C-alpha cells in the first residue's frame, strides 16, 4: 500500500459526491420546488423513487447511452411513472427547470473539504474533472466558495465525452498542462474516477465514505481529511 503521493504536482478532484454534497443539496432543492409547484406528493416520497432512477441515468450518461436531454427528461418522467402520477412534457420540464435553478442555492460541502483544499492549494495545482453540465457545475463551484482553489475545471460538455472515457482525462491533463504520471485523481466513483484515471497513467484514490465497495485492489479513503497524510 502506498503511504504517500507527495511526488505529485497536480491533484484532480471529482465534484459531485466527492466535494459537493449532491444528495443533500439535491434533496433540499426538490423539497423547495415540489412545494412551490404544489405537486400532489410529498418530496420524500418523490425522492425515494428519484434517487435510484437518477443514479441509473447518470450511469447511462457516463457510458454515452443517453444524451443530456434524455437524462434530464427521463429521470423525472420515470419517477412520475413510478408514482403513478399522470403528467405531460410541460410539467416534467417545469419541475426539471425549477430544480436546476434551485439546486445551486444549496451548497453544502462534505466535512473537511475546505480544510483539505486550504492545505493542498500551496503544494499542488488543483483541478476538477466532472461529468456534470457546464451551467450547473459553474454555479456550484462559485456559490459554494471553492472555485478559487482550482486552476482548471473540465466537464463532460467541454470535453465532449464523460468519465471514464480516456479522452476526458487527456483533455483535462492538456488543459492543466499536467503530466499523467505526476497527477492523481480523487473521486467517489470506482469506475468513472478511479479506473478511468488509472487507464491514462494517472494515480487515483477512491473516496469511499460509506464503504460502498470494499476493495483491496485500489487505494481508498473514507474521510477527505486523510488526504493531508497522503499529499
C-alpha angles and dihedrals in degrees: 000000000000113000100192141027096185092126089073123104101191131044120196122197134195111228113209115060090005107060103355114056097233099176094051096044093043092052092050090051094050092047088056099045097041089055092043092052091043094230114182099244136069116262092234091053090051091049093051088066100029099055098063092037091052092048090052092050092050089051089053090046091053088055092047091244094126134029128237089259094048090050095050095046100034099053092056096038091052092047091052089051091052088051090049087236115154111223142150133226092266092059092043091053092043092057092042095050093046090049094051091049093048100042098074088056087072112064112169113160125201118266112279098018097119093042092052095045091049089051095047102040097081094043103045144019105256125212142172128227112184138166089213125109126270103245096042098044093048090054092048092053094046099043095044089054097236100105094095091062094065128078094194137013120201121187132179093255093056093044095042092227137063134237128300089038107107090226094071091052092048089047090052093046091051092047089051094043085231133149115234094224090055094047135084132197123212120194147135099239114083095200102036100037108023106031090036092055095043090053091064096045100266124128117241142200119205111223102210108165096162094040089238091164117021104201129162092199094079133044109251141181130197097201127041090222087072087073089074089067094046103042 
